[in-house]
């Protein structure tokens, strides 16, 4: 659960940082998207493990 919350917090920080700098470089956008996808994969894996431990 902490990983999911940290992922959302991370996304908000990146959005704030992009708004702060005001320039959306394509490399940074792709990097943020890859990092977000990685967080999604980790959250899904954690959720599956949690689900398997319950059953």
Secondary structure, DSSP 8 states (H G I E B T S, - for coil): -HHHHHHHHHHHHHHHHHHHH----HHHHHHHHHHHHHHHHHHHHHHHHHHHHH-
